[in-house]
């Protein structure tokens, strides 16, 4: 858990210092982003909740997304922003975060190669980013998505500060 704590510490510190909260929706990171944020002692001060939204059924059931969103092409910055807004609204947090992509070893149904991931933060400001690792190793991509997602969160929070 030491690695999880160390990569989430900057984000957790900013959120705690500002008394802000976050909700997370992730897919191809498989829960590692949430696990990292929860590994930091005192996580209940900023982490409200979230989920691994891995299928269309989860989009509908856990996020309450309308059919046109639940069936839209995932793994895009546009979709990630919609989901970041939705998880923020569902849980009433300062920030909503979404990660969506293809961890591997093959690509996803939308034609994205393994190692493709999109991130989005929705809150006082909104930002989105696409990452391409160029790798097909599933677990390696999951860890890379997690590290890059937390660095992205830190950057967005820094822009707001």
Secondary structure, 3 states (H helix, E strand, C coil): CHHHHHHHHHHHHHHHHHCCCEEEEECCCCCHHHHHHHHCCCHHHCEEEEEECCCHHHHHHHHCCCHHHHCCCCCCHHHHHHHHHHHHHHHCCCEEEEEEEECCCCCCCCCCCCCEEEEEEECCCEEEEEEECCCCCHHHHHHHHHHHHHHHHHHHHHHHC
